[in-house]
Structures are given as structure tokens and as C-alpha cells.
Amino acid sequence: MARVNGRPALQAITRPGYTYQLQVRDSLDAGDWTNHGQPFEGAAGTHDFSDESAVVPARRFYRIVVQ
């Protein structure tokens, strides 16, 4: 994970035939994971994710769900 223009940015390797969904959560102790953006189809390569809605320097957790 890195920061681009002060916002969190992630990069993941994706594969064709799978659907990917970025999810966010403000605490690991409570609350549900929330979809962030739209799911997308994988490709042979990397995909960049960014969180333009993140308030810096707030803590936020991310995961990518693969289906």
C-alpha cells in the first residue's frame, strides 16, 4: 500500500476469469466490511485501487474479495 496525492492506493495482481471487489472497514474490532467502488473482472496483470473518500490521517483497513 502507498499514498498517491495523500490518499491510500493499493495494487493487486489479477487473473482472467475472476471478479475482484475492494472492501473497506474503519475498525478490525467492529463493523461490517463495505464494498468500495464497483467489482471488476480480472486481467493478466495488475490493477490499481485508490480510496478518494479516505480522510487522512484516519485509520482504514482494506481487503480485496476474489470470486
Order of alpha helices (4+ residues) and beta strands (2+ residues): beta-beta-beta-beta-beta-beta-beta
